[in-house]
Amino acid sequence: MKTLRTALTAAALVLLCAGYAASQIAYFQVTFPEYTAKIDTPPIQHLAGVFLLAAIVLALIPDRSDEETRA
């Protein structure tokens, strides 16, 4: 589970950094309205929902190493 949590965190971090960089580039190239129209689409919203759901599920599943240290 720790590996899945780390992978989810890394993927989210990469996507957030790439999205922020793309928004800054679009802002300074004065193409920000087109950029926001492209981002505000159902596939992007679904991707965000999948990440949120995966984070909640992984947060609810306990680590096996936590159980071993408690015993």
Secondary structure, DSSP 8 states (H G I E B T S, - for coil): -HHHHHHHHHHHHHHHHHHHHHHHHHHHTT-HHHHHHHHSSHHHHHHHHHHHHHHHHHHHS--HHHHHHH-
